[in-house]
Amino acid sequence: MEEQELIVNYENVKRRVAAACLRAGRRPEDVTVVAVSKTKPFAMIRELAAHGVQDFGENYVQELASKADEQAADTAAKPVRWHFIGHLQTNKVKQVIGRAALIHSVDSVHLAQALSKEAEKRGIACVDILIEINIGQEASKSGVPEDAAEELVKAAAALPHLCVRGLMCIAPFVDDPEENRQHFKRMAQLRGRLQALALPNAPLTELSMGMTGDFEVAVEEGATLVRVGTAIFGARDYTVK
Ligand SMILES: *Cc1c(COP(=O)(O)O)cnc(C)c1O
């Protein structure tokens, strides 16, 4: 991909987000585009960062760790915020804490406990997390069912070193993004109900939902974080990873 193309793609996504905000009566600055850079080389991240992009998403622990370390070692590179968006195993929390600004994919009490414990060990007051909801009730997806969300949010918020910033979902892969509007609506309603509990350490201001195929519908339904890979970086080639 030509360097310029990357910037053009990113700006197109921003424009589409702004248009969706306008349709929904929302402010574009209330939606963060997380550029999902998995499988893509650090050089592309660096290029976008130089353009002012701050938020990048990775979903493999090892890849997050190596890119974050490369970024930190590159004194001329602009600082970025890493979002961990993949499935996280408890034995890998050490590699993610301290590197990721936000962990989108907490889906069990066990994982929440491991994160809080590791934060304590390192003297980190508070790790920002989202609770992942399996909103489409798909067997192939991680996340807790909608009706188990309250219990997990309460358990996570009660841990000393976690802050529950919001909810995340990976909606089903569909041809028509309108099919996912119902799921995004339910996510927003669920967030509202949980927010009304006014739990300490659970501000629940964030809704991470929407990807390349459906981010505009997600923004119309209240997403504050959209995770966009393909529309920015082009198709992924897993064979060269
Ligand atoms: C890969 C990935 C994305 C981005 O997907 P695109 O369809 O390429 O935009 C978003 N969220 C998660 C959790 C992912 O793994």
The ligand as an SDF file (V2000), in Angstrom:
LIG
                    3D

 15 15  0  0  0  0  0  0  0  0999 V2000
   -9.7590   -7.7800   13.6540 C   0  0  0  0  0  0  0  0  0  0  0  0
  -10.6880   -7.1690   14.6220 C   0  0  0  0  0  0  0  0  0  0  0  0
  -11.3500   -5.9540   14.3240 C   0  0  0  0  0  0  0  0  0  0  0  0
  -11.2190   -5.2220   13.0020 C   0  0  0  0  0  0  0  0  0  0  0  0
  -11.8700   -5.9260   11.9860 O   0  0  0  0  0  0  0  0  0  0  0  0
  -12.1130   -5.2820   10.5340 P   0  0  0  0  0  0  0  0  0  0  0  0
  -13.3030   -5.9920   10.0410 O   0  0  0  0  0  0  0  0  0  0  0  0
  -10.8790   -5.5480    9.7580 O   0  0  0  0  0  0  0  0  0  0  0  0
  -12.3450   -3.8280   10.7010 O   0  0  0  0  0  0  0  0  0  0  0  0
  -12.1630   -5.4060   15.3130 C   0  0  0  0  0  0  0  0  0  0  0  0
  -12.3460   -6.0110   16.5000 N   0  0  0  0  0  0  0  0  0  0  0  0
  -11.7270   -7.1740   16.8160 C   0  0  0  0  0  0  0  0  0  0  0  0
  -11.9590   -7.7690   18.1500 C   0  0  0  0  0  0  0  0  0  0  0  0
  -10.8990   -7.7910   15.8840 C   0  0  0  0  0  0  0  0  0  0  0  0
  -10.3030   -8.9500   16.2080 O   0  0  0  0  0  0  0  0  0  0  0  0
  1  2  1  0
  2  3  1  0
  2 14  2  0
  3  4  1  0
  3 10  2  0
  4  5  1  0
  5  6  1  0
  6  7  2  0
  6  8  1  0
  6  9  1  0
 10 11  1  0
 11 12  2  0
 12 13  1  0
 12 14  1  0
 14 15  1  0
M  END
$$$$
